Amino acid sequence: MADEQTTTETNADFVKRTSITVGELRQQYGKGFAEGYGDQDKIGEVLGRAGVNTLEEYLAQHKAGK
């Protein structure tokens, strides 16, 4: 059983994780990352609209062509 402290995300962690801009991520993943979103849009909005919770899930979904 996993230690609850390692599996529970704090509000501060959530805000930090979801407040990165699409523009920042495009520097790493390329211009085609999150097509249809502006550079100033937050990754949290992208994740929410895609129905996923993490960038890793979004990337996997995007690669699968969903």
Secondary structure as UniProt FT lines:
FT   HELIX           4..7
FT   HELIX           11..18
FT   HELIX           22..29
FT   TURN            31..36
FT   TURN            39..40
FT   HELIX           43..50
FT   HELIX           55..63
FT   TURN            64..65
//
